[in-house]
């Protein structure tokens, strides 16, 4: 039976390996390591899926902001989310996303941004971010730049450019 919980120090190596295997490169694994070092890191939002005592998936939500003309609105970035290749397409990722979004909502967060598969994330309620007045700080297709309000008015009157921590640049 799968269990989802916050990561522990004992999970770090497995998280690194899962990200490498799932993405076929080290960039996402390095990103997780860099984000973990930041003072803003939210340990309760770095989640692992466990099955039989093994880490089979990981999802990370990190603090970001949406900078408008007069102020910045706090938000979270969902990045990365990885599932061990032999466990992909079996619902592990979906459970990680659902659990993580619920935990973020419980912790009082209002907005989540993801740059991801346009066929995948809308099933969780993600919508096109540009159509809702948000811009990415880098080139990304409209259909892959998505946003979700975790509360009813979470996206209302929020306009601006999404700003990611420097770790997102450094890991690539």
Backbone as ProteinMPNN parsed JSONL, in Angstrom:
{"seq_chain_A": "XXXXXXXXXXXXXXXXXXXXXXXXXXXXXXXXXXXXXXXXXXXXXXXXXXXXXXXXXXXXXXXXXXXXXXXXXXXXXXXXXXXXXXXXXXXXXXXXXXXXXXXXXXXXXXXXXXXXXXXXXXXXXXXXXXXXXXXXXXXXXXXXXXXXXXXXXXXXXXXXXXXXXXXXXXXX", "coords_chain_A": {"N_chain_A": [[0.83, -1.181, 0.0], [0.564, 2.188, -0.883], [2.068, 5.017, 0.625], [2.107, 8.457, 1.346], [4.301, 10.958, 2.363], [6.139, 13.607, 4.096], [9.505, 14.211, 2.988], [12.465, 12.68, 4.383], [15.796, 12.861, 5.79], [16.915, 10.429, 5.148], [15.779, 9.839, 2.721], [16.941, 11.314, 0.693], [18.962, 10.443, -1.167], [17.548, 8.513, -2.669], [15.535, 10.148, -3.748], [17.05, 11.81, -5.406], [18.022, 9.885, -7.25], [15.586, 8.93, -8.37], [14.616, 11.241, -9.66], [16.664, 11.602, -11.558], [16.392, 9.229, -13.078], [13.713, 9.377, -13.94], [13.672, 11.691, -15.526], [15.823, 11.343, -17.184], [18.173, 12.727, -16.968], [20.323, 14.872, -14.95], [19.444, 17.397, -14.179], [16.922, 18.075, -12.889], [17.175, 16.656, -10.509], [19.41, 17.918, -9.399], [18.242, 20.431, -9.102], [16.318, 19.96, -7.061], [18.075, 19.404, -4.926], [19.381, 21.893, -4.697], [17.225, 23.62, -4.081], [16.479, 22.576, -1.652], [18.474, 23.521, 0.022], [17.851, 26.164, 0.412], [16.77, 28.858, 2.536], [14.053, 29.256, 2.443], [12.913, 26.848, 1.919], [10.339, 24.447, 2.149], [9.85, 21.924, 4.078], [7.61, 20.334, 4.591], [6.395, 20.278, 2.179], [7.866, 18.826, 0.422], [7.503, 15.942, -0.808], [7.306, 12.386, -0.546], [6.393, 9.379, -2.205], [5.814, 6.27, -0.896], [6.309, 2.772, -1.099], [6.199, -0.402, 0.108], [8.379, 0.199, 1.741], [10.105, 1.509, 0.055], [11.13, 4.428, -1.739], [9.151, 5.607, -4.264], [8.3, 7.749, -5.681], [8.362, 11.365, -5.993], [7.543, 14.714, -5.122], [7.781, 18.24, -5.296], [7.063, 21.357, -3.876], [7.736, 24.712, -4.101], [8.425, 27.957, -2.685], [7.536, 30.812, -4.531], [6.945, 33.898, -6.321], [4.496, 36.154, -7.656], [5.11, 38.876, -9.414], [3.737, 41.99, -9.524], [2.825, 45.304, -10.751], [2.8, 46.899, -8.475], [3.095, 45.305, -6.203], [4.127, 42.081, -4.827], [2.804, 38.823, -5.049], [2.587, 35.992, -3.039], [3.258, 32.6, -4.016], [3.329, 29.127, -5.038], [5.653, 26.963, -6.666], [5.206, 24.059, -8.497], [7.455, 21.775, -8.861], [10.207, 19.728, -9.18], [8.193, 16.918, -10.299], [8.419, 13.541, -9.943], [8.394, 10.108, -10.834], [9.388, 6.81, -10.212], [10.534, 5.055, -13.047], [9.523, 2.373, -13.503], [7.152, 2.475, -12.156], [5.566, 4.349, -13.271], [2.608, 5.728, -14.819], [0.732, 4.488, -13.256], [-0.764, 5.757, -11.413], [0.678, 6.907, -9.327], [1.928, 9.44, -9.587], [-0.345, 11.078, -9.877], [-1.534, 10.747, -7.359], [0.461, 11.889, -5.763], [0.347, 14.562, -6.678], [-2.334, 15.301, -5.987], [-2.31, 14.896, -3.168], [-0.237, 16.662, -2.463], [-1.275, 19.169, -3.33], [-3.502, 19.376, -1.644], [-2.192, 19.431, 0.84], [-0.708, 21.806, 0.554], [-2.811, 23.647, 0.41], [-3.936, 23.282, 2.97], [-1.83, 24.293, 4.479], [-2.131, 26.935, 4.023], [-1.49, 28.132, 1.591], [-2.167, 29.816, -1.524], [-1.916, 29.83, -4.319], [-0.698, 27.888, -7.041], [1.822, 27.287, -9.395], [2.728, 25.708, -12.419], [4.98, 24.472, -14.838], [4.346, 22.399, -17.213], [3.115, 19.257, -18.554], [0.518, 19.783, -20.759], [-1.584, 18.028, -21.116], [-1.779, 16.655, -18.811], [-1.825, 18.134, -16.264], [-4.215, 19.786, -16.213], [-6.289, 18.083, -15.311], [-6.247, 18.293, -12.604], [-7.225, 20.718, -12.114], [-5.672, 22.817, -13.013], [-5.137, 25.73, -14.992], [-4.669, 27.717, -17.99], [-2.059, 30.0, -17.53], [-1.258, 32.461, -18.711], [-3.588, 33.381, -19.911], [-4.842, 34.226, -17.706], [-3.602, 36.472, -16.858], [-0.909, 36.177, -16.077], [2.625, 36.059, -16.475], [5.423, 34.243, -17.726], [8.872, 34.097, -16.718], [10.558, 33.281, -18.654], [10.879, 31.801, -21.939], [8.061, 29.882, -22.735], [5.637, 27.598, -23.894], [2.222, 28.612, -24.183], [0.304, 26.618, -23.539], [1.64, 24.989, -21.753], [2.211, 26.479, -19.54], [0.896, 26.82, -16.578], [-1.627, 27.39, -14.025], [-3.051, 27.31, -10.737], [-5.632, 28.137, -8.547], [-5.809, 27.737, -5.139], [-7.716, 28.438, -3.384], [-11.005, 29.863, -3.448], [-10.944, 32.6, -4.385], [-8.339, 32.822, -5.18], [-6.907, 33.482, -7.54], [-7.881, 35.887, -8.32], [-7.549, 39.212, -9.362], [-4.778, 39.039, -9.47], [-2.021, 39.812, -11.151], [0.845, 39.68, -13.209], [4.389, 38.881, -13.368], [5.746, 35.687, -12.991], [8.106, 34.831, -10.604], [10.919, 32.939, -10.05], [13.032, 31.209, -7.641], [16.646, 31.632, -7.606], [17.812, 29.148, -7.734], [16.488, 27.685, -9.665], [17.614, 28.568, -12.009], [20.299, 27.952, -11.602], [20.398, 25.158, -11.446], [20.01, 24.164, -13.973]], "CA_chain_A": [[0.0, 0.0, 0.0], [1.35, 3.406, -1.01], [1.947, 6.047, 1.652], [2.763, 9.706, 0.98], [4.733, 11.662, 3.563], [7.275, 14.498, 3.845], [10.814, 13.559, 2.895], [13.394, 12.688, 5.51], [17.189, 12.843, 5.342], [17.191, 9.106, 4.584], [15.183, 9.751, 1.378], [17.586, 12.237, -0.251], [19.622, 9.708, -2.258], [16.5, 7.915, -3.514], [14.886, 11.241, -4.483], [17.991, 12.185, -6.471], [18.026, 8.817, -8.264], [14.289, 8.898, -9.058], [14.569, 12.373, -10.588], [17.571, 11.3, -12.671], [15.813, 8.171, -13.909], [12.446, 9.817, -14.544], [13.903, 12.728, -16.523], [16.924, 10.956, -18.055], [19.261, 13.693, -16.793], [20.487, 15.254, -13.552], [19.013, 18.777, -13.907], [15.855, 18.139, -11.893], [17.737, 16.161, -9.243], [20.227, 19.019, -8.862], [17.309, 21.483, -8.685], [15.778, 19.591, -5.746], [19.142, 19.588, -3.944], [19.6, 23.329, -4.503], [16.066, 24.19, -3.401], [16.501, 22.074, -0.275], [19.434, 24.345, 0.767], [17.34, 27.534, 0.577], [16.071, 29.086, 3.807], [12.607, 29.244, 2.193], [12.49, 25.464, 1.672], [9.234, 23.993, 2.993], [10.0, 20.471, 4.19], [6.293, 19.69, 4.543], [5.923, 20.229, 0.788], [8.742, 17.946, -0.342], [6.773, 14.727, -0.451], [7.675, 11.134, -1.202], [5.46, 8.246, -2.235], [6.515, 5.087, -0.425], [5.624, 1.501, -1.252], [7.071, -1.478, 0.575], [9.592, 0.755, 2.316], [10.929, 2.143, -0.973], [10.65, 5.658, -2.346], [8.801, 5.349, -5.669], [7.972, 9.012, -6.319], [8.666, 12.583, -5.238], [7.008, 15.976, -5.629], [8.273, 19.375, -4.53], [6.429, 22.662, -4.034], [8.671, 25.708, -3.581], [7.919, 29.328, -2.693], [7.834, 31.74, -5.619], [6.011, 35.007, -6.222], [4.017, 36.765, -8.892], [5.412, 40.299, -9.259], [2.907, 42.931, -10.259], [3.36, 46.659, -10.817], [2.913, 47.538, -7.162], [3.412, 44.37, -5.124], [4.324, 40.685, -5.194], [1.869, 37.893, -4.413], [3.235, 34.693, -2.834], [2.7, 31.432, -4.699], [4.199, 27.958, -5.012], [5.969, 26.282, -7.919], [5.21, 22.606, -8.461], [8.577, 21.378, -9.704], [9.694, 18.757, -10.138], [7.441, 15.759, -9.835], [9.043, 12.398, -10.607], [8.004, 8.764, -10.397], [10.291, 5.773, -10.707], [10.023, 4.626, -14.355], [8.73, 1.137, -13.473], [5.883, 2.743, -11.466], [4.843, 5.393, -13.986], [1.305, 5.404, -15.425], [-0.006, 3.62, -12.326], [-1.459, 6.605, -10.457], [1.541, 7.43, -8.271], [2.055, 10.884, -9.797], [-1.64, 11.715, -9.579], [-1.706, 10.784, -5.906], [1.393, 12.888, -5.25], [-0.189, 15.891, -6.979], [-3.524, 15.54, -5.149], [-1.884, 15.009, -1.774], [0.541, 17.895, -2.337], [-2.166, 20.326, -3.428], [-4.279, 19.435, -0.401], [-1.296, 19.858, 1.919], [-0.421, 23.23, 0.331], [-4.036, 24.365, 0.794], [-4.017, 23.201, 4.426], [-0.792, 25.155, 5.032], [-2.507, 28.324, 3.782], [-1.052, 28.656, 0.292], [-3.315, 30.205, -2.338], [-1.673, 29.711, -5.76], [0.37, 26.981, -7.484], [2.193, 27.428, -10.799], [3.513, 24.588, -12.946], [5.305, 24.392, -16.265], [4.265, 20.953, -17.357], [2.362, 18.653, -19.644], [-0.847, 20.333, -20.829], [-2.578, 16.948, -21.09], [-1.757, 16.04, -17.49], [-2.157, 18.972, -15.112], [-5.602, 20.291, -16.138], [-7.176, 17.171, -14.56], [-6.216, 18.706, -11.198], [-7.788, 22.059, -12.05], [-4.767, 23.835, -13.544], [-5.627, 26.474, -16.154], [-3.648, 28.526, -18.642], [-1.666, 31.137, -16.696], [-1.238, 33.721, -19.47], [-4.977, 33.815, -20.1], [-5.275, 34.773, -16.417], [-2.796, 37.645, -16.534], [0.413, 35.861, -15.54], [3.665, 35.858, -17.47], [6.589, 33.464, -17.313], [10.115, 34.861, -16.87], [11.345, 32.602, -19.686], [9.983, 31.322, -22.999], [7.338, 28.636, -22.47], [4.375, 27.601, -24.631], [1.026, 28.932, -23.39], [-0.403, 25.425, -23.056], [2.425, 24.334, -20.703], [2.35, 27.421, -18.427], [-0.398, 26.596, -15.935], [-1.798, 27.947, -12.682], [-4.205, 26.816, -9.992], [-5.982, 28.806, -7.304], [-6.153, 26.748, -4.118], [-8.89, 28.969, -2.706], [-11.951, 30.381, -4.441], [-10.532, 33.865, -4.989], [-6.876, 32.791, -5.213], [-6.317, 34.082, -8.735], [-8.524, 37.165, -8.599], [-6.767, 40.455, -9.301], [-3.342, 38.773, -9.425], [-1.441, 39.973, -12.479], [2.273, 39.944, -13.131], [5.364, 37.905, -13.845], [6.15, 34.687, -12.011], [9.535, 34.883, -10.286], [11.417, 31.711, -9.418], [14.329, 31.372, -6.96], [17.809, 31.473, -8.486], [18.139, 27.72, -7.856], [15.923, 27.191, -10.913], [18.602, 28.889, -13.043], [21.569, 27.3, -11.301], [20.343, 23.71, -11.611], [19.971, 23.796, -15.385]], "C_chain_A": [[0.879, 1.25, 0.0], [1.017, 4.382, 0.116], [2.682, 7.277, 1.143], [3.063, 10.462, 2.266], [5.839, 12.651, 3.191], [8.582, 13.717, 3.784], [11.544, 13.613, 4.22], [14.808, 12.673, 4.939], [17.538, 11.508, 4.681], [16.667, 8.954, 3.152], [15.979, 10.485, 0.308], [18.244, 11.514, -1.421], [18.589, 9.108, -3.206], [15.782, 8.984, -4.334], [15.763, 11.67, -5.651], [17.941, 11.158, -7.608], [16.712, 8.769, -9.044], [14.186, 10.044, -10.051], [15.477, 12.144, -11.786], [16.948, 10.286, -13.628], [14.557, 8.644, -14.631], [12.68, 10.812, -15.668], [15.05, 12.4, -17.467], [18.089, 11.928, -18.027], [19.302, 14.097, -15.32], [19.904, 16.624, -13.209], [17.967, 18.869, -12.806], [16.337, 17.666, -10.528], [18.598, 17.237, -8.587], [19.337, 20.154, -8.372], [16.756, 21.191, -7.291], [16.841, 19.82, -4.673], [19.395, 21.057, -3.655], [18.445, 23.965, -3.738], [16.024, 23.777, -1.933], [17.432, 22.919, 0.607], [18.891, 25.729, 1.101], [16.631, 27.697, 1.914], [14.545, 29.032, 3.657], [12.048, 27.839, 1.987], [11.407, 25.057, 2.667], [9.278, 22.466, 3.026], [8.681, 19.723, 4.11], [5.726, 19.607, 3.129], [6.935, 19.567, -0.14], [8.306, 16.542, 0.045], [7.269, 13.515, -1.231], [6.497, 10.167, -1.153], [6.285, 7.016, -1.899], [5.662, 3.853, -0.704], [6.597, 0.409, -0.847], [8.38, -0.975, 1.129], [10.51, 1.436, 1.324], [10.281, 3.428, -1.455], [10.387, 5.363, -3.826], [8.431, 6.634, -6.407], [8.267, 10.175, -5.402], [8.007, 13.769, -5.919], [7.492, 17.087, -4.709], [7.481, 20.629, -4.899], [7.343, 23.676, -3.363], [8.068, 27.103, -3.642], [8.442, 30.124, -3.893], [6.95, 32.963, -5.378], [5.587, 35.429, -7.618], [4.156, 38.268, -8.688], [4.515, 41.129, -10.154], [3.559, 44.297, -10.28], [3.625, 47.246, -9.44], [3.288, 46.592, -6.028], [3.59, 42.957, -5.68], [3.363, 39.814, -4.385], [2.58, 36.549, -4.241], [2.486, 33.569, -3.563], [3.671, 30.275, -4.494], [4.456, 27.491, -6.437], [5.912, 24.785, -7.658], [6.318, 22.191, -9.42], [9.705, 20.856, -8.832], [8.786, 17.728, -9.467], [7.984, 14.583, -10.636], [8.573, 11.095, -9.985], [8.994, 7.782, -11.01], [9.729, 5.2, -12.018], [9.17, 3.357, -14.328], [7.39, 1.311, -12.76], [5.073, 3.848, -12.139], [3.57, 4.835, -14.609], [0.498, 4.41, -14.572], [-0.666, 4.429, -11.211], [-0.608, 7.217, -9.363], [1.659, 8.95, -8.384], [0.774, 11.618, -9.457], [-1.873, 11.805, -8.081], [-0.765, 11.798, -5.265], [0.858, 14.3, -5.48], [-1.371, 16.2, -6.069], [-3.144, 15.768, -3.682], [-1.156, 16.338, -1.55], [-0.319, 19.14, -2.411], [-3.004, 20.471, -2.164], [-3.421, 19.916, 0.766], [-0.976, 21.353, 1.779], [-1.614, 24.089, 0.763], [-4.167, 24.41, 2.326], [-3.004, 24.125, 5.095], [-1.037, 26.633, 4.724], [-2.031, 28.929, 2.483], [-2.262, 28.844, -0.615], [-3.164, 29.906, -3.828], [-0.538, 28.722, -6.013], [0.56, 27.172, -8.988], [2.978, 26.189, -11.208], [3.792, 24.836, -14.425], [5.372, 22.9, -16.531], [3.376, 20.53, -18.497], [0.919, 19.158, -19.662], [-1.939, 19.268, -20.858], [-2.745, 16.387, -19.679], [-2.332, 16.938, -16.393], [-3.567, 19.55, -15.095], [-6.561, 19.367, -15.384], [-7.232, 17.505, -13.076], [-6.756, 20.127, -11.023], [-6.871, 23.159, -12.557], [-5.327, 24.412, -14.838], [-4.47, 27.254, -16.77], [-3.341, 29.78, -17.842], [-1.703, 32.453, -17.461], [-2.645, 34.264, -19.677], [-5.532, 34.434, -18.817], [-4.339, 35.867, -15.924], [-1.432, 37.389, -15.933], [1.381, 35.642, -16.696], [4.783, 35.024, -16.878], [7.842, 34.315, -17.509], [11.034, 34.291, -17.947], [10.375, 32.123, -20.755], [9.371, 29.97, -22.625], [6.033, 28.693, -23.262], [3.188, 27.875, -23.697], [0.406, 27.693, -22.77], [0.341, 24.699, -21.937], [2.596, 25.207, -19.459], [0.998, 27.512, -17.729], [-0.419, 27.108, -14.497], [-3.065, 27.388, -12.059], [-4.4, 27.67, -8.753], [-6.429, 27.754, -6.3], [-7.342, 27.183, -3.273], [-9.751, 29.655, -3.761], [-11.493, 31.66, -5.124], [-9.019, 33.951, -5.172], [-6.237, 33.48, -6.394], [-6.873, 35.461, -9.053], [-7.546, 38.323, -8.414], [-5.268, 40.223, -9.143], [-2.835, 38.808, -10.856], [0.054, 40.207, -12.299], [3.108, 38.803, -13.667], [5.764, 36.973, -12.711], [7.666, 34.764, -11.844], [9.927, 33.648, -9.493], [12.716, 32.011, -8.66], [15.489, 31.095, -7.923], [18.209, 30.014, -8.655], [17.598, 27.138, -9.159], [16.873, 27.478, -12.077], [19.872, 28.075, -12.851], [21.556, 25.81, -11.595], [20.395, 23.286, -13.07], [21.3, 23.755, -15.97]], "O_chain_A": [[1.82, 1.357, 0.786], [-0.139, 4.549, 0.504], [3.765, 7.158, 0.569], [2.209, 10.593, 3.142], [6.416, 12.557, 2.108], [8.74, 12.692, 4.446], [11.282, 14.47, 5.064], [14.991, 12.492, 3.736], [18.358, 11.461, 3.764], [17.073, 8.032, 2.445], [15.717, 10.297, -0.88], [18.091, 11.943, -2.565], [18.747, 9.19, -4.424], [15.455, 8.749, -5.497], [15.27, 11.87, -6.761], [17.831, 11.521, -8.779], [16.728, 8.585, -10.261], [13.717, 9.846, -11.172], [15.1, 12.458, -12.914], [16.976, 10.472, -14.844], [14.365, 8.339, -15.809], [11.963, 10.787, -16.669], [15.243, 13.103, -18.459], [18.903, 11.956, -18.951], [18.431, 13.716, -14.539], [19.874, 16.982, -12.031], [18.117, 19.667, -11.88], [15.944, 18.224, -9.503], [18.529, 17.446, -7.376], [19.629, 20.776, -7.35], [16.73, 22.076, -6.437], [16.537, 20.375, -3.616], [19.601, 21.436, -2.502], [18.674, 24.77, -2.834], [15.583, 24.544, -1.077], [17.205, 23.023, 1.812], [19.421, 26.4, 1.987], [15.962, 26.773, 2.376], [13.831, 28.79, 4.63], [10.833, 27.666, 1.891], [11.533, 25.289, 3.87], [8.797, 21.803, 2.107], [8.636, 18.597, 3.615], [4.71, 18.952, 2.898], [6.863, 19.735, -1.358], [8.692, 16.022, 1.092], [7.605, 13.607, -2.411], [5.721, 10.143, -0.198], [7.312, 6.748, -2.522], [4.44, 3.889, -0.562], [7.693, 0.309, -1.399], [9.4, -1.652, 1.004], [11.587, 1.899, 1.7], [9.058, 3.522, -1.569], [11.283, 4.927, -4.549], [8.264, 6.618, -7.626], [8.407, 10.009, -4.19], [7.921, 13.824, -7.146], [7.601, 16.901, -3.497], [7.26, 20.919, -6.075], [7.688, 23.523, -2.191], [7.288, 27.405, -4.545], [9.631, 30.099, -4.212], [6.281, 33.053, -4.348], [6.231, 35.104, -8.616], [3.426, 38.868, -7.899], [4.529, 40.992, -11.377], [4.712, 44.445, -9.876], [4.574, 48.01, -9.262], [3.758, 47.047, -4.985], [3.256, 42.674, -6.83], [3.144, 40.043, -3.195], [3.123, 36.019, -5.211], [1.263, 33.593, -3.701], [4.71, 30.431, -3.852], [3.592, 27.607, -7.306], [6.508, 24.299, -6.697], [6.148, 22.244, -10.638], [10.097, 21.496, -7.855], [8.643, 17.686, -8.245], [8.008, 14.622, -11.866], [8.382, 10.996, -8.773], [9.384, 7.909, -12.17], [8.539, 4.89, -12.078], [8.185, 3.272, -15.061], [6.572, 0.39, -12.757], [4.018, 4.241, -11.639], [3.465, 3.641, -14.889], [-0.293, 3.617, -15.082], [-1.079, 3.874, -10.193], [-1.121, 7.979, -8.544], [1.507, 9.663, -7.393], [0.809, 12.668, -8.816], [-2.355, 12.823, -7.585], [-1.151, 12.492, -4.324], [0.91, 15.139, -4.581], [-1.403, 17.259, -5.443], [-3.605, 16.717, -3.048], [-1.42, 17.047, -0.579], [-0.118, 20.076, -1.637], [-3.192, 21.583, -1.671], [-3.874, 20.717, 1.585], [-0.973, 22.082, 2.771], [-1.442, 25.127, 1.402], [-4.472, 25.456, 2.897], [-3.281, 24.682, 6.157], [-0.244, 27.488, 5.117], [-2.158, 30.138, 2.29], [-3.257, 28.129, -0.496], [-4.163, 29.746, -4.53], [0.46, 28.714, -5.292], [-0.405, 27.213, -9.751], [3.794, 25.68, -10.44], [2.943, 25.344, -15.158], [6.321, 22.223, -16.134], [2.94, 21.35, -19.306], [0.184, 18.979, -18.691], [-3.108, 19.585, -20.642], [-3.738, 15.72, -19.386], [-3.24, 16.525, -15.672], [-4.084, 19.792, -14.004], [-7.568, 19.845, -14.861], [-8.138, 17.068, -12.367], [-6.746, 20.67, -9.919], [-7.253, 24.329, -12.536], [-5.905, 23.703, -15.662], [-3.423, 27.427, -16.147], [-4.248, 30.542, -17.507], [-2.137, 33.466, -16.913], [-2.861, 35.474, -19.622], [-6.572, 35.091, -18.841], [-4.284, 36.158, -14.73], [-0.846, 38.291, -15.335], [1.015, 35.117, -17.748], [5.057, 35.09, -15.68], [7.864, 35.174, -18.39], [12.156, 34.765, -18.128], [9.171, 32.047, -20.507], [10.081, 29.037, -22.248], [5.386, 29.739, -23.296], [3.17, 27.414, -22.556], [0.021, 27.711, -21.601], [-0.253, 23.877, -21.239], [3.076, 24.728, -18.432], [0.079, 28.177, -18.206], [0.618, 27.241, -13.847], [-4.021, 27.04, -12.753], [-3.458, 27.905, -7.997], [-7.331, 26.967, -6.584], [-7.908, 26.381, -2.53], [-9.269, 29.986, -4.844], [-11.643, 31.788, -6.339], [-8.477, 35.048, -5.305], [-5.134, 34.013, -6.274], [-6.385, 36.132, -9.963], [-6.816, 38.387, -7.426], [-4.553, 41.131, -8.719], [-3.172, 37.948, -11.67], [0.475, 40.859, -11.344], [2.609, 37.89, -14.325], [6.082, 37.419, -11.608], [8.41, 34.761, -12.824], [9.37, 33.346, -8.438], [13.421, 32.962, -8.997], [15.321, 30.406, -8.93], [18.882, 29.674, -9.627], [18.181, 26.201, -9.704], [16.926, 26.704, -13.033], [20.45, 27.571, -13.814], [22.588, 25.244, -11.955], [20.786, 22.159, -13.371], [21.444, 23.46, -17.156]]}, "name": "protein", "num_of_chains": 1, "seq": "XXXXXXXXXXXXXXXXXXXXXXXXXXXXXXXXXXXXXXXXXXXXXXXXXXXXXXXXXXXXXXXXXXXXXXXXXXXXXXXXXXXXXXXXXXXXXXXXXXXXXXXXXXXXXXXXXXXXXXXXXXXXXXXXXXXXXXXXXXXXXXXXXXXXXXXXXXXXXXXXXXXXXXXXXXXX"}
